[in-house]
Every structure is written in structure tokens, then in C-alpha cells.
């Protein structure tokens, strides 16, 4: 970074890649800077190929992952680490947090994995289409009991949550709207629901989570009478209910606030939203305008967000606490690709859970609130320990690349301990840290003195020192923010 201009470009690019992905490896950062901000954003928003997942190798070395016997978290971790379309996976995490659905009730891991696949396909399209697909999703149907929602006897669970938690938020609908919406979704069920419900609850006889329910619409079980939903009267079906919901200003504001909360800065927990104004009301207005001007398209809202002054402003950098999955996946991507067989996907899945975010196992239908709830003494210790374990081997491809780049920033085969810290922060980001953090890192590094790599012994000593500083950097408070 030889000029102020290029330095600022690098800081903004690093900010984009942390928010629209999981942070950049040094190679990804070089590539992004050569493309420029707008081209990188276009690339992120328009993935044109599926991820290449070596299902044959996963089947060979990790049959339990292939069969989803051990839960779907480790299986998803592999894709999150190895993807070259990071925003597509990040949006899956976003919707998994909003439309929280858990294997803890369903027992079947396959159907929740299928739901994530649905987010992958529809997560950056029209919100209307996403809500229709969600309403047809067998995992969601069974999670919120819509298989028990009959024309002759409604179950209000899904009708309530699609309004309260998935689209509009508390205070923007009535109890009658809940009942009428539930009526609209009568007949939306899985094939043979009675038998499938028994199998789901009797899964101890079937230890593999392989069941993959299928959606069906039963017209005979649908209430085709007249309904009034949010003031609109008609013989509405589920698709009509979604259309009406997505036309509401409250829906635009709810989606906009979630996007801001996830991609810009930590908001208050969602249950407080009806009682507290957004952190940045003008930003929410900008995103709402994009929602209506672009036919409710999430991808267009994301473009508006990432091109906005409120996103690019230096004050929005490090304004969010990394979720456990963001911290874990970002650290693993720094360490380099996963070579199968590997226990690291299991370790990562367990670490996320220990930090408070068990993938595919949300605590409730409200999902995770995020923000300061991600950080407590135990969770922070788990973060530090995980990062230290993942980045402890100088022979790992990613770690080796980081070390070589630290060396390359020196114009000679020697480096001071202060330069080691400065170069490490540059290669790992560039990462902006407080003066107190930088001083602490340099104080620790001073014990290594001046370092050289002119022969094998000196090079090994340099590697040990570099790994120690890398581990300290990823343990810093700044690395825990995004």
C-alpha cells in the first residue's frame, strides 16, 4: 500500500469482503484489488456457477457426513470454508438466522440441509418468491406444525410466525390477520403427514437423519372461503397471503432492518424493534425505497446497501461482533483449504455450538439475536482456543502463504519484532487495531528480537515467531468484530 489512495481502497475492500463474505485470504485480497470495488460487488451478487463439492471423497472418508448422520453442521462447514461464492453462502446464514429451523425438533438433518439449499437458490431473489418457497418447505411445515393446519380446524403457528418473525414484526397485524393467514395456508402439508409425523417422532429406530419429506397441496383440506388479510378481502390461498404481506411497508422496513443488522452494524435484539427506533433510520429508508423500486428483490437491496455511503463510511467498519460461524469460517479460510479426510469440520461445528451458534440447531424459532449476546467469558475463551488450534501449523497452505507474504513486505532477509507485527496486521487484513492492541502485540513480539530467515534454522525460528503473532492477532478484540 504505497499511497493514501490505495491504502483507503484496501481498507474499503477488506470491509466489503468481511461483510459480504468471511474475510479475504491474502490471495483473494490481491485479486479483489486488481478487479476494483464495483467489479467485485458484481461478482459477489451474481454467482454464475455452483460450488464444486467432492461428494465422492466426503462419502469415502466421512460417511456420517455424507449420510448426515452426525448432523448437518459439519457438512455445511465444508462448503462454507471451500466456497468461491461467499455472499451466496453468507445469505444462507442470514436467512437461517431469520427463518430459524432446527434439527432438534425435526430430528431429520436432510430436510434442514434441503432448506439451506433453497436459500442458496432463492436467497438473493424476490422476497415474495422466497416466502412462497419457505411456506412450501417441508422442514418449515413440520417445524411450525402446518401439517396440523386443516380447513376444518386451523393451527395458527405458521400463520403467526410468518407475520411476526418472518416478514412484518410485532405490532403490524392483528390476531384476526393471524387466523386468516393460517386459513390461507390450510392444505399446505407434506406427503402423507400422519405417517411422516410418526416416523419423525420415532426416529430412535432409524438413527440416520436421511428422511426427505416432500411438499404437497391438498385442495380438499384447504379452506377456500373468503378471508380478510391485512385489510384485503378475497378467497385467498397461501400465495395470495404472501403477495399481500410483501406489499406492506412494514415488511419492507422489517427486511431492511434485518439486512442492516446483519451486513452493516449491530442493532438492538429483534424483540425490541417495535419499541425502539432503528440505529440509522435514514439507512432503513434507503433500503425500503430499494425494496419497492426493485419489485421486492433482495439482491437489489444488497447492491443498494453495499454501494451506500452508510456502508462505506469508516464508522461502519468493525461495528458488528462476528457471529461464531463468521469467526470460525473466516479463520479456517485463512488457514487454507480443507484436505480430506479432515476432523476440522467436526471441530468447527462443535466450536460454533460452544460459542453459542449451533448451526442447524437454533435455540428457538426466534433464532439468534447476535450483537453482544455473542460475547461472554466462556465464548471468548472458545474463540481464542479455536483460532489458536486452526492457525498453529506453519505448513498449512494458508498459514504458509501468510508467513511468506510477511517476509515479502521486507526488502531484506531480516525483520524487527515491530515490523513483524505491522506486516502481520497488513497481510491479515489490512486489519485496523487500537494503539493499545498494537502496543501489546509489539511488547509480546519484542522477546523474539530481530528475526532472519537466511538458513533453515533461522527460517524455522521465524516461522514459530510469525505463527505466535498470527495467533495473537486473531485473538484480539478487533478480530472479533467485522
PyMOL commands that set and color helices and strands:
alter all, ss='L'
color gray80, all
select helices_A, chain A and resi 4-19+26-35+37-45+55-61+63-66+73-82+86-98+103-106+109-122+127-136+138-143+146-148+157-164+175-184+193-201+203-205+219-221+238-246+249-263+270-272+281-293+298-307+309-312+314-316+324-335+344-355+371-374+377-390+397-408+417-427+435-448+456-473+478-480
alter helices_A, ss='H'
color red, helices_A
select strands_A, chain A and resi 188-190+215-217+227-229+232-234+414-415+451-452
alter strands_A, ss='S'
color yellow, strands_A
deselect
rebuild
show_as cartoon
